[in-house]
Amino acid sequence: MKPVNKISFGMSEVLVLGSFLLYSQNFAFSMTLFGLGLFGKFMAYSMELQAQKQAAENGEKTIKSITDTITNAVALGSIGGTTKSGKFH
């Protein structure tokens, strides 16, 4: 898996920034905003990581399905023999 290095400025960053601005006026509210900001960023990161894992898993399933189909086609082709004329009957 490749690392997720996407820089964004969303609601989580606004909450963390707001917590730093309110730190000197209201400590409890500041820590609440900080906690919500960190929780939101963690959830966004985990959802992005799960989407990457799902995409990789779907790719592996597709490749396995294609190889199984080709293998079965080759195996079934060798079961039904042909005559010298190239016809079955």
N, C-alpha and C positions, 0 to 999 in steps of 0.2 A: 504494500500500500504506500502511496505517496503521501507526504504530510500535507495538512491543510494550512496554507499560508495566505489566507484571504484577509485583506484589511478592509474593515467596514466601520461605519459610524451609524449605529442604530440606537434603539431604545435602551439597550443595556449600557452602552457607553454614556448616554445622557443621564441615566440614573447614577452611575458611578461618579460622573462629573458633578452632578447636583449634590451628591453626598459630600464631596470635598468642599464645595462652596458653602454648604450648611453646617459644616463641622463645628465651627466656633459658636454658632447660635443655638443649635439644638442637636446634642450628641446622639440621642436615641433615634430621632428621625433620620439623621445622617447615616447611622449604622443600618437602619432598616432599608434605606435606599441603596446603600452599598451591597447589602446582602441580596436584595432583589436583582440588582445589576449583575452580580456574579452568578447568581442562579440562572438568570436568563441567558447569559453568555454560555454557561455550561450546557444548558439544554439545547441551544442552537448548535454548538459544537458536536454534541452527541448525536443529534439528528443528522447532521451532515456526515459524520463518520458512519452511521448506520446505513445511509443511502449509498455510500461508497462500497461498503461490504455487500450490500444487496446487489449492486450492479456487478461486482466481481463474481458473486455466486451465480447470478443469472447467466453470465458469460460462460462459466464452467459447465453449467447444466446444458447450455446450447451446444457447446463443443462435444460433450459426451453423447448427446442425442444424435448429432450428425455422424459421429464415428460409429455408434451402434447401428444406425440405419445403413451405412455403407457396408459394415461388416456383415450384417444380416443379408443384404442384397447379394453380396459375393458368395456367402454360404448357400443361399437358396439357389443361386445360379449354378453352382457346382453339383447340386443334388439331382436335378432333373437332367439326365444325360441326353445327348442328341445322337442321331444316327449319322451315317456317313453323308447322307444327302442334306443334312442340316435341318431336317424336319422331325418333329416329335412323333408323328404317326405314319 
